[in-house]
Amino acid sequence: MKVQSAIETKLKNAFDAQVLSVENESHMHSVPPNSETHFKVTLVSPGLSGQMKVKRHQAIYAVLAEELAGPVHALSLHLYTPEEWVASGQASPESPNCMGGSKGDASMAAKLKQGASL
């Protein structure tokens, strides 16, 4: 949980988070056991007020630049103001199951061999 801990620490230090949840969803993807490559972040902060979605995401990307340049392959962001969080029912959406995409997947490998666009 080295990467997950780093993400949690950096986000705690950078944002006045009322809610912070960092979930390692790597097990839902085609990666080796105990990987730390796919994460879901739910962050509720008054500091997000007045920011468009793109600016909110950019703020997270700036704080987690080191992780995104290295071990983190995917980062699902659910960013809310306290008011938006209440309006959402205080829950972020469930993550979908991985749809594959691995070159090791026989059907994907066949598509790639045929030159199909993805």
Buried (B, 14 or more C-beta within 10 A) or exposed (E): EEBBEBBBEBBEEBBEBEBBEBBBBBEBBEBEEEBBBBBBBBBBBEBBEEBEEEEBBEBBEEBBEEBBEEBBBBBBBBBBBBEEBEEBEEEBEEBEEBEEEEEEEEEBEEEEEEEEEE
